């Protein structure tokens, strides 16, 4: 069965004489012949994307907006997801996405469950399927599971009746293209396939801005005449709005590895500053001041130097674990161990945060109410994949705490599912995840921050939502038992102001509250 996250971008064949993207700019695709043997007029390329997830939906919507002469269809086997894309309540939250979708939907942007039909008709097929971390067998806990990718490739081979360009949009291990190429070639039935790697570099919360003005668009392909023509075909699509100097063309393997490397480098910066945050707490330094000083070095720069409870999201941990496995398979244990440390520090930061909460509250949170403000892995998104909040909440539940959770964009069903699922289950298609996960009795989901905080012994900020900066903390303080604790895992509140109100405040990497100095760092 086709996995839910498969994306097929459809740029259907249009015959308008005034279309801006013509056959001459898509020279990989051959002209069709008429019964008399004459070449018929060249047709517009059709692009199909399998999967209506966090990558396929926004990417296709922006392509439709920027290329009004091209019809774009996003295809998914999930009826509920496609129904949501066709409704006023989109299945994902991303600033600016609603406006883009509503301006194009029904005109040149369409969402459909008729997967095989659109794959068969497409000239370019983007594949954005799930590549979860394996949970059993060879490479369990590190290697990427390419089951859904292989399934997509076999389906493409089964239904194709014309030459195709197949584009990797998922983050995949190096040499995946070679495996996919073998599957398609051995089932080709005389059809020619070119495989391209076109990894996405979107940041959730700013995905639409990233698509409008990308730092770079990376396209990798074979270093053959046919491969170079395929690269040019895809390059011409992006060139409708992306400056040519920002479109980077490489070989297949460089493009595949570049995505893993980019995520590993970003995660490394976060783990580096989080490691420094622990040292800052021990010495009385302020991690914000250290980060500011370090970031002023033009060789380093200020981005991704904000200390926090840890990184999350669908890519960082999964891609580093994949990188570790690739290094081990290629006889590079020292390199593998280096990247393992990035994950270890991230896990340490989350457990250190939980230990600080428990030790500060008289070494137990059993039976105590803890308010959790924020569950998404970052602000301006409803995505909870690998969010640090899951591990923090599970750590507190393990000590028998009662949690009251509030997040402006995450539903109660999603929170309960995340707290009851096994690790890595989230990265399988929705129809293969637990349908009715058992709810966690010690967890309630509240409608706002004040309801979550009322009667709570402690308050944990786990997502940097802007609204948490402007809450009436005096009102919150009055509604809590004393002493009232605030544990700021994102450094969003002004600790001194909260201390004046009466809170005991812990902020990541900041000089410790007088109360906390007398408490052990580990419970």
DOBA-60079 format. One record per residue (C-alpha): residue number from 0; residue in one letter; x, y, z. Coordinates in steps of 0.02 Angstrom, whole numbers. Example, Ala and Ser with C-alpha at 12.3 -4.5 7.8 and 13.67 -1.06 7.14 Angstrom:
BEGIN
PT,0,A,615,-225,390
PT,1,S,684,-53,357
This chain:
BEGIN
PT,0,X,0,0,0
PT,1,X,59,173,-39
PT,2,X,121,270,113
PT,3,X,25,423,170
PT,4,X,169,544,154
PT,5,X,206,512,-30
PT,6,X,208,674,-127
PT,7,X,180,691,-313
PT,8,X,188,865,-384
PT,9,X,84,883,-537
PT,10,X,120,1014,-666
PT,11,X,-8,952,-792
PT,12,X,14,975,-977
PT,13,X,-62,1140,-1027
PT,14,X,-94,1197,-1203
PT,15,X,-114,1384,-1177
PT,16,X,-10,1475,-1306
PT,17,X,35,1611,-1183
PT,18,X,106,1498,-1048
PT,19,X,272,1558,-981
PT,20,X,353,1387,-963
PT,21,X,365,1303,-1133
PT,22,X,433,1140,-1201
PT,23,X,595,1221,-1254
PT,24,X,638,1251,-1072
PT,25,X,595,1070,-1028
PT,26,X,699,987,-1160
PT,27,X,722,821,-1069
PT,28,X,548,766,-1120
PT,29,X,531,708,-1301
PT,30,X,403,778,-1420
PT,31,X,258,662,-1455
PT,32,X,227,596,-1630
PT,33,X,66,603,-1728
PT,34,X,-3,450,-1821
PT,35,X,71,523,-1981
PT,36,X,244,523,-1903
PT,37,X,255,711,-1879
PT,38,X,300,786,-1713
PT,39,X,149,859,-1625
PT,40,X,157,1027,-1537
PT,41,X,258,1016,-1377
PT,42,X,156,1003,-1217
PT,43,X,178,1083,-1048
PT,44,X,259,970,-920
PT,45,X,150,893,-785
PT,46,X,223,875,-612
PT,47,X,146,763,-482
PT,48,X,192,759,-294
PT,49,X,147,604,-192
PT,50,X,107,656,-12
PT,51,X,15,802,66
PT,52,X,122,824,220
PT,53,X,229,964,292
PT,54,X,340,967,136
PT,55,X,223,922,-7
PT,56,X,78,1037,38
PT,57,X,171,1203,64
PT,58,X,298,1171,-74
PT,59,X,164,1134,-202
PT,60,X,58,1280,-148
PT,61,X,201,1402,-176
PT,62,X,244,1324,-345
PT,63,X,63,1347,-397
PT,64,X,66,1528,-338
PT,65,X,231,1569,-426
PT,66,X,189,1472,-585
PT,67,X,7,1516,-623
PT,68,X,17,1437,-795
PT,69,X,57,1267,-718
PT,70,X,-73,1154,-641
PT,71,X,-15,1077,-477
PT,72,X,-98,925,-398
PT,73,X,-47,859,-227
PT,74,X,-92,677,-204
PT,75,X,-112,573,-46
PT,76,X,-200,411,-1
PT,77,X,-264,486,161
PT,78,X,-445,540,129
PT,79,X,-452,641,290
PT,80,X,-293,736,248
PT,81,X,-348,778,70
PT,82,X,-519,829,138
PT,83,X,-432,948,258
PT,84,X,-326,1023,119
PT,85,X,-487,1056,24
PT,86,X,-570,1138,176
PT,87,X,-550,1300,272
PT,88,X,-456,1207,409
PT,89,X,-291,1150,334
PT,90,X,-210,995,410
PT,91,X,-52,1089,459
PT,92,X,-20,1261,531
PT,93,X,109,1371,448
PT,94,X,105,1562,446
PT,95,X,52,1624,274
PT,96,X,2,1451,209
PT,97,X,-186,1483,216
PT,98,X,-174,1635,103
PT,99,X,-64,1545,-24
PT,100,X,-176,1392,-34
PT,101,X,-339,1489,-44
PT,102,X,-274,1602,-182
PT,103,X,-231,1453,-294
PT,104,X,-344,1308,-242
PT,105,X,-471,1267,-375
PT,106,X,-377,1370,-504
PT,107,X,-210,1284,-533
PT,108,X,-188,1197,-365
PT,109,X,-283,1036,-330
PT,110,X,-281,903,-194
PT,111,X,-332,725,-239
PT,112,X,-331,545,-178
PT,113,X,-319,475,-356
PT,114,X,-135,435,-339
PT,115,X,-101,310,-479
PT,116,X,-193,412,-611
PT,117,X,-88,567,-578
PT,118,X,74,468,-567
PT,119,X,38,389,-736
PT,120,X,4,558,-815
PT,121,X,151,651,-738
PT,122,X,314,691,-822
PT,123,X,401,740,-661
PT,124,X,363,647,-500
PT,125,X,419,715,-333
PT,126,X,424,581,-199
PT,127,X,414,639,-19
PT,128,X,377,479,75
PT,129,X,411,435,256
PT,130,X,588,378,294
PT,131,X,572,329,478
PT,132,X,713,264,585
PT,133,X,714,73,588
PT,134,X,651,-1,750
PT,135,X,706,-180,717
PT,136,X,829,-279,613
PT,137,X,994,-220,539
PT,138,X,1030,-40,590
PT,139,X,885,-30,714
PT,140,X,883,136,805
PT,141,X,994,222,676
PT,142,X,966,172,494
PT,143,X,827,245,388
PT,144,X,686,127,341
PT,145,X,663,143,152
PT,146,X,511,28,142
PT,147,X,395,167,87
PT,148,X,520,235,-39
PT,149,X,538,64,-119
PT,150,X,349,44,-122
PT,151,X,333,213,-209
PT,152,X,465,167,-338
PT,153,X,379,3,-380
PT,154,X,211,90,-396
PT,155,X,287,218,-514
PT,156,X,360,78,-620
PT,157,X,194,-15,-622
PT,158,X,84,128,-682
PT,159,X,204,227,-793
PT,160,X,174,231,-980
PT,161,X,294,372,-1027
PT,162,X,467,435,-981
PT,163,X,482,510,-807
PT,164,X,595,618,-702
PT,165,X,585,553,-523
PT,166,X,638,677,-390
PT,167,X,689,633,-212
PT,168,X,610,760,-96
PT,169,X,622,655,63
PT,170,X,782,660,163
PT,171,X,865,497,115
PT,172,X,1032,408,145
PT,173,X,1171,433,19
PT,174,X,1155,311,-127
PT,175,X,965,294,-109
PT,176,X,947,361,-286
PT,177,X,1054,217,-348
PT,178,X,937,89,-267
PT,179,X,782,176,-336
PT,180,X,862,185,-507
PT,181,X,890,-4,-505
PT,182,X,708,-39,-460
PT,183,X,643,75,-597
PT,184,X,766,13,-727
PT,185,X,730,-171,-695
PT,186,X,544,-137,-711
PT,187,X,557,-7,-848
PT,188,X,457,-89,-989
PT,189,X,557,20,-1109
PT,190,X,523,181,-1012
PT,191,X,669,296,-973
PT,192,X,690,364,-798
PT,193,X,805,500,-731
PT,194,X,827,515,-544
PT,195,X,859,684,-463
PT,196,X,890,735,-283
PT,197,X,805,898,-232
PT,198,X,810,904,-41
PT,199,X,704,1031,53
PT,200,X,782,1154,174
PT,201,X,623,1224,252
PT,202,X,612,1282,431
PT,203,X,441,1257,508
PT,204,X,365,1420,561
PT,205,X,449,1511,416
PT,206,X,420,1383,278
PT,207,X,323,1499,163
PT,208,X,455,1636,175
PT,209,X,588,1503,146
PT,210,X,498,1447,-12
PT,211,X,472,1624,-75
PT,212,X,655,1672,-51
PT,213,X,762,1516,-24
PT,214,X,945,1529,25
PT,215,X,974,1397,-108
PT,216,X,886,1266,-211
PT,217,X,991,1109,-228
PT,218,X,970,991,-375
PT,219,X,1078,836,-396
PT,220,X,1079,720,-546
PT,221,X,1182,601,-650
PT,222,X,1333,672,-740
PT,223,X,1270,609,-907
PT,224,X,1190,707,-1049
PT,225,X,1019,638,-1000
PT,226,X,1051,676,-816
PT,227,X,1104,854,-853
PT,228,X,948,882,-961
PT,229,X,840,820,-817
PT,230,X,927,941,-698
PT,231,X,894,1083,-820
PT,232,X,710,1035,-831
PT,233,X,686,1051,-644
PT,234,X,797,1205,-636
PT,235,X,683,1292,-760
PT,236,X,533,1263,-647
PT,237,X,616,1347,-498
PT,238,X,686,1485,-609
PT,239,X,510,1556,-621
PT,240,X,546,1645,-456
PT,241,X,716,1591,-388
PT,242,X,871,1687,-449
PT,243,X,984,1574,-552
PT,244,X,1133,1603,-439
PT,245,X,1036,1523,-295
PT,246,X,1003,1362,-390
PT,247,X,1148,1244,-356
PT,248,X,1174,1093,-467
PT,249,X,1280,946,-406
PT,250,X,1298,760,-431
PT,251,X,1170,647,-348
PT,252,X,1276,594,-200
PT,253,X,1328,771,-153
PT,254,X,1146,827,-151
PT,255,X,1092,680,-43
PT,256,X,1233,705,82
PT,257,X,1213,894,87
PT,258,X,1041,879,168
PT,259,X,1104,764,306
PT,260,X,1257,874,332
PT,261,X,1155,1034,344
PT,262,X,1041,963,478
PT,263,X,1189,888,572
PT,264,X,1280,1056,574
PT,265,X,1126,1149,637
PT,266,X,1092,1021,773
PT,267,X,1276,1026,822
PT,268,X,1264,1214,854
PT,269,X,1113,1189,967
PT,270,X,1198,1051,1066
PT,271,X,1355,1158,1079
PT,272,X,1264,1305,1157
PT,273,X,1162,1188,1268
PT,274,X,1322,1108,1331
PT,275,X,1384,1283,1373
PT,276,X,1220,1320,1463
PT,277,X,1258,1183,1590
PT,278,X,1430,1257,1621
PT,279,X,1356,1431,1636
PT,280,X,1240,1373,1774
PT,281,X,1384,1293,1866
PT,282,X,1495,1447,1855
PT,283,X,1371,1591,1867
PT,284,X,1393,1646,1685
PT,285,X,1243,1696,1578
PT,286,X,1226,1589,1421
PT,287,X,1136,1732,1330
PT,288,X,1286,1845,1356
PT,289,X,1407,1708,1305
PT,290,X,1305,1669,1148
PT,291,X,1297,1854,1102
PT,292,X,1485,1873,1119
PT,293,X,1521,1714,1021
PT,294,X,1394,1757,885
PT,295,X,1477,1925,854
PT,296,X,1622,1830,776
PT,297,X,1586,1844,590
PT,298,X,1656,1668,564
PT,299,X,1522,1598,680
PT,300,X,1371,1712,671
PT,301,X,1222,1724,790
PT,302,X,1099,1598,720
PT,303,X,1055,1437,813
PT,304,X,1145,1495,971
PT,305,X,994,1508,1086
PT,306,X,1004,1388,1233
PT,307,X,847,1286,1264
PT,308,X,778,1125,1336
PT,309,X,835,1038,1175
PT,310,X,804,1026,989
PT,311,X,659,933,909
PT,312,X,571,918,743
PT,313,X,560,781,615
PT,314,X,736,794,544
PT,315,X,879,832,663
PT,316,X,887,675,769
PT,317,X,831,558,630
PT,318,X,957,628,506
PT,319,X,1103,623,630
PT,320,X,1063,443,676
PT,321,X,1059,403,491
PT,322,X,1226,492,468
PT,323,X,1299,391,613
PT,324,X,1243,229,531
PT,325,X,1314,277,362
PT,326,X,1481,320,444
PT,327,X,1485,153,535
PT,328,X,1443,58,375
PT,329,X,1587,146,286
PT,330,X,1714,102,420
PT,331,X,1721,274,501
PT,332,X,1687,240,687
PT,333,X,1775,399,746
PT,334,X,1664,506,635
PT,335,X,1510,410,692
PT,336,X,1553,437,875
PT,337,X,1578,623,846
PT,338,X,1400,642,780
PT,339,X,1329,528,915
PT,340,X,1381,657,1044
PT,341,X,1264,786,967
PT,342,X,1117,671,1009
PT,343,X,1187,627,1180
PT,344,X,1201,809,1231
PT,345,X,1023,841,1172
PT,346,X,958,695,1276
PT,347,X,1063,756,1424
PT,348,X,987,930,1412
PT,349,X,810,861,1423
PT,350,X,848,746,1569
PT,351,X,944,886,1656
PT,352,X,791,997,1642
PT,353,X,679,864,1719
PT,354,X,805,833,1858
PT,355,X,810,1019,1897
PT,356,X,620,1025,1913
PT,357,X,612,874,2029
PT,358,X,759,923,2138
PT,359,X,697,1102,2156
PT,360,X,525,1046,2214
PT,361,X,589,955,2370
PT,362,X,651,807,2267
PT,363,X,478,747,2217
PT,364,X,336,796,2102
PT,365,X,228,647,2148
PT,366,X,47,701,2155
PT,367,X,92,881,2112
PT,368,X,13,978,1971
PT,369,X,135,1044,1840
PT,370,X,78,1165,1705
PT,371,X,159,1137,1535
PT,372,X,154,1290,1423
PT,373,X,194,1239,1245
PT,374,X,202,1065,1168
PT,375,X,254,1098,987
PT,376,X,440,1081,954
PT,377,X,451,1267,910
PT,378,X,336,1417,896
PT,379,X,228,1455,744
PT,380,X,196,1272,705
PT,381,X,83,1135,767
PT,382,X,215,1002,734
PT,383,X,256,893,885
PT,384,X,374,769,802
PT,385,X,522,737,920
PT,386,X,472,887,1024
PT,387,X,572,899,1186
PT,388,X,405,917,1276
PT,389,X,373,730,1252
PT,390,X,528,676,1348
PT,391,X,506,810,1481
PT,392,X,324,762,1508
PT,393,X,364,576,1513
PT,394,X,503,611,1638
PT,395,X,383,704,1752
PT,396,X,247,573,1731
PT,397,X,376,443,1780
PT,398,X,385,530,1949
PT,399,X,193,527,1959
PT,400,X,164,712,1921
PT,401,X,-5,773,1857
PT,402,X,15,878,1700
PT,403,X,-95,1018,1634
PT,404,X,-42,1058,1457
PT,405,X,-81,1208,1347
PT,406,X,-21,1241,1170
PT,407,X,-110,1362,1052
PT,408,X,-90,1249,899
PT,409,X,-79,1069,961
PT,410,X,-238,968,987
PT,411,X,-277,861,1138
PT,412,X,-284,706,1028
PT,413,X,-108,741,963
PT,414,X,-38,769,1138
PT,415,X,-115,608,1204
PT,416,X,-52,513,1052
PT,417,X,124,580,1072
PT,418,X,131,535,1256
PT,419,X,69,357,1225
PT,420,X,162,309,1066
PT,421,X,328,219,1060
PT,422,X,482,311,998
PT,423,X,491,328,808
PT,424,X,306,277,785
PT,425,X,267,457,735
PT,426,X,367,442,574
PT,427,X,258,308,497
PT,428,X,108,353,389
PT,429,X,-44,404,489
PT,430,X,-141,248,439
PT,431,X,-4,138,515
PT,432,X,3,232,681
PT,433,X,-102,177,831
PT,434,X,-281,222,789
PT,435,X,-345,241,966
PT,436,X,-195,264,1079
PT,437,X,-232,249,1263
PT,438,X,-249,416,1348
PT,439,X,-133,461,1491
PT,440,X,-242,484,1645
PT,441,X,-121,602,1731
PT,442,X,-131,725,1586
PT,443,X,-263,857,1549
PT,444,X,-259,979,1405
PT,445,X,-318,1155,1445
PT,446,X,-394,1294,1339
PT,447,X,-272,1430,1393
PT,448,X,-116,1462,1496
PT,449,X,-212,1528,1647
PT,450,X,-318,1370,1659
PT,451,X,-161,1264,1648
PT,452,X,-73,1362,1784
PT,453,X,-218,1373,1907
PT,454,X,-177,1268,2059
PT,455,X,-11,1209,1985
PT,456,X,142,1192,2097
PT,457,X,259,1228,1951
PT,458,X,252,1301,1776
PT,459,X,362,1239,1634
PT,460,X,384,1338,1472
PT,461,X,432,1215,1335
PT,462,X,390,1312,1175
PT,463,X,438,1493,1141
PT,464,X,264,1553,1090
PT,465,X,259,1744,1091
PT,466,X,102,1746,1198
PT,467,X,198,1671,1344
PT,468,X,303,1830,1353
PT,469,X,152,1940,1389
PT,470,X,51,1834,1510
PT,471,X,-11,1914,1671
PT,472,X,112,1821,1783
PT,473,X,51,1910,1940
PT,474,X,-122,1835,1908
PT,475,X,-42,1665,1878
PT,476,X,61,1680,2038
PT,477,X,-94,1716,2140
PT,478,X,-178,1559,2073
PT,479,X,-33,1442,2120
PT,480,X,16,1359,2287
PT,481,X,173,1432,2365
PT,482,X,316,1423,2336
PT,483,X,271,1444,2152
PT,484,X,401,1384,2028
PT,485,X,435,1435,1847
PT,486,X,552,1327,1743
PT,487,X,589,1420,1581
PT,488,X,654,1298,1452
PT,489,X,658,1431,1315
PT,490,X,718,1587,1407
PT,491,X,564,1686,1356
PT,492,X,520,1769,1522
PT,493,X,610,1906,1617
PT,494,X,668,1809,1769
PT,495,X,703,1960,1879
PT,496,X,526,2027,1856
PT,497,X,451,1859,1901
PT,498,X,561,1847,2055
PT,499,X,496,2016,2111
PT,500,X,320,1945,2100
PT,501,X,374,1801,2210
PT,502,X,414,1657,2092
PT,503,X,562,1541,2111
PT,504,X,632,1547,1933
PT,505,X,747,1430,1839
PT,506,X,804,1485,1665
PT,507,X,916,1378,1554
PT,508,X,1098,1433,1567
PT,509,X,1062,1584,1678
PT,510,X,1135,1624,1851
PT,511,X,1037,1519,1975
PT,512,X,901,1583,2088
PT,513,X,956,1590,2270
PT,514,X,832,1451,2310
PT,515,X,906,1338,2176
PT,516,X,1087,1363,2232
PT,517,X,1048,1263,2388
PT,518,X,968,1122,2290
PT,519,X,1063,979,2205
PT,520,X,1069,989,2014
PT,521,X,1021,804,2001
PT,522,X,874,726,2089
